[in-house]
């Protein structure tokens, strides 16, 4: 079973190692380093792999992920609040193996079509061990507790492993849209 942890400074080294793995696999979009460019009155939030070597900059990233749950937190126009958890290998404490996020609302057109409520990624060396399925199973009741009765979860058309993960967690296939497979999971809320 994977542990879902609030983002924390104790993951500093393993987070950076995971970011390097994602980059080496050509999957830097899943490395957990989310950047929002400046837009309108929004000044932008940018992190770089190199800058995150500095513990103070990593602390800023952690604060950003934890703070994203707050309605008053800084985010681009139209983006929603979200809760982030970092996946931790229970056999290796403080080992970052991936992340999963729950978007609290999907009323933004991008989220309601291709983004969905849940986003997750598991570092390449930790895959095929059930971490993504276990994390998604744990997030379903957390979504229910927030009053979300159905979760939209999407994956790329060619991502067979992610489709299996979603289906194993009760995902019912709705169809394809904009290069994504769309699934709905009833939360029991």
C-alpha positions in Angstrom: 0.0 0.0 0.0 1.3 3.4 -0.9 1.2 6.2 1.7 -0.4 9.5 0.8 1.6 12.3 2.4 1.2 16.0 2.5 4.1 17.5 0.5 7.0 18.0 2.9 10.6 19.0 2.9 11.7 15.5 3.9 11.1 14.4 0.3 13.7 16.9 -1.1 16.3 14.6 -2.4 14.0 11.8 -3.6 11.7 14.4 -5.3 14.6 15.7 -7.3 15.8 12.2 -8.2 12.2 11.4 -9.4 12.2 14.6 -11.4 15.4 13.5 -13.1 13.9 10.1 -13.9 10.8 11.7 -15.4 13.0 14.0 -17.5 15.2 11.0 -18.7 12.1 9.2 -19.7 10.9 12.2 -21.7 8.0 12.7 -19.2 8.9 16.0 -17.6 5.2 17.0 -17.6 4.7 14.5 -14.8 7.7 15.4 -12.7 5.7 17.2 -10.0 7.2 20.6 -11.0 4.1 22.5 -12.1 4.8 25.9 -13.6 2.2 28.6 -14.3 3.4 31.4 -16.5 2.3 35.0 -15.9 -1.1 35.8 -17.3 -3.0 39.0 -17.0 -2.7 40.2 -13.4 -1.3 36.8 -12.3 2.4 37.2 -11.8 3.2 33.5 -12.5 4.7 30.7 -10.3 7.8 29.2 -11.8 10.1 26.5 -10.4 13.1 25.0 -12.2 14.8 21.7 -11.4 18.1 23.5 -10.9 16.7 26.1 -8.5 15.0 23.3 -6.5 18.4 22.1 -5.4 18.3 25.0 -2.9 16.3 23.9 0.2 14.7 27.4 0.4 13.3 27.1 -3.2 12.1 23.5 -2.5 10.4 24.9 0.6 8.6 27.4 -1.7 7.5 24.5 -3.9 6.1 22.6 -0.9 4.3 25.7 0.4 2.8 26.2 -3.1 1.5 22.6 -3.3 0.1 22.7 0.3 -1.4 26.2 -0.2 -3.1 25.3 -3.4 -6.0 23.9 -1.3 -6.8 27.4 0.0 -9.3 29.4 -2.0 -7.1 32.5 -1.5 -4.0 30.9 -2.9 -2.2 32.3 -5.9 -3.2 30.5 -9.2 -3.8 31.4 -12.8 -7.2 32.8 -13.8 -9.8 30.0 -14.1 -7.7 27.4 -12.2 -9.3 25.7 -9.3 -8.2 24.7 -5.8 -6.7 21.3 -5.4 -5.3 19.0 -2.8 -1.9 17.5 -3.5 -0.5 14.3 -2.0 3.0 12.9 -2.5 3.1 9.1 -2.7 5.5 7.5 -0.3 6.8 4.0 -0.5 5.9 2.4 2.9 9.0 0.2 2.7 11.3 3.2 2.2 10.2 6.1 4.4 10.7 9.6 2.9 10.9 8.1 -0.6 8.9 10.1 -3.1 7.4 7.7 -5.7 4.9 10.0 -7.3 2.1 12.4 -6.7 -1.7 12.6 -7.0 -3.9 15.6 -6.9 -7.6 16.1 -6.4 -9.1 19.2 -8.2 -12.0 20.4 -6.1 -14.0 21.7 -9.1 -13.8 21.1 -12.8 -15.8 24.1 -14.1 -12.9 25.3 -16.2 -13.3 24.2 -19.8 -9.9 22.5 -19.9 -10.6 20.5 -16.7 -14.1 19.5 -17.7 -13.0 18.1 -21.0 -9.5 16.7 -20.7 -8.1 17.4 -17.2 -10.7 16.0 -14.9 -10.7 15.9 -11.1 -7.6 13.7 -10.6 -4.1 13.9 -11.9 -1.3 11.5 -10.9 2.1 10.3 -12.0 4.5 7.6 -10.7 8.2 7.9 -11.2 9.5 5.3 -13.8 11.5 3.2 -11.3 8.4 2.8 -9.0 5.9 1.7 -11.7 4.2 -1.7 -12.0 3.9 -1.9 -8.2 0.3 -0.8 -7.8 1.1 2.6 -6.4 -1.1 4.6 -8.8 -4.1 2.2 -8.3 -3.7 2.3 -4.6 -3.4 6.1 -4.5 -6.5 6.5 -6.7 -8.5 4.1 -4.5 -7.5 6.2 -1.4 -8.5 9.5 -3.1 -12.0 8.4 -4.0 -13.4 8.5 -0.4 -11.5 11.8 0.1 -13.3 13.2 -2.8 -16.6 11.9 -1.4 -15.8 13.7 1.9 -15.5 16.9 -0.1 -19.0 16.3 -1.5 -17.8 15.3 -5.0 -20.1 12.5 -6.1 -18.5 11.6 -9.4 -14.8 11.9 -10.4 -13.8 12.6 -13.9 -10.4 10.8 -14.5 -8.7 11.0 -17.9 -5.7 9.5 -19.5 -4.0 9.6 -22.9 -5.4 7.3 -25.5 -2.2 5.3 -25.7 -1.7 5.0 -21.9 -2.9 1.5 -21.4 -1.4 1.2 -17.9 -3.3 4.3 -16.7 -6.5 3.1 -18.3 -6.2 -0.2 -16.4 -5.5 1.8 -13.2 -8.7 3.9 -13.6 -10.8 0.8 -14.5 -9.4 -1.1 -11.5 -10.7 1.7 -9.3 -14.2 1.6 -10.7 -13.8 3.9 -13.6 -16.6 3.6 -16.2 -15.5 4.5 -19.7 -17.5 7.4 -21.2 -15.6 7.9 -24.4 -12.8 9.7 -26.0 -12.3 13.5 -26.4 -9.4 15.6 -27.5 -6.9 12.7 -27.3 -8.0 11.5 -23.9 -10.0 8.5 -22.6 -12.6 9.8 -20.2 -13.8 7.8 -17.1 -16.2 8.5 -14.3 -15.8 7.0 -10.8 -18.8 7.2 -8.4 -17.5 8.2 -5.0 -20.5 7.2 -2.9 -20.9 10.8 -1.7 
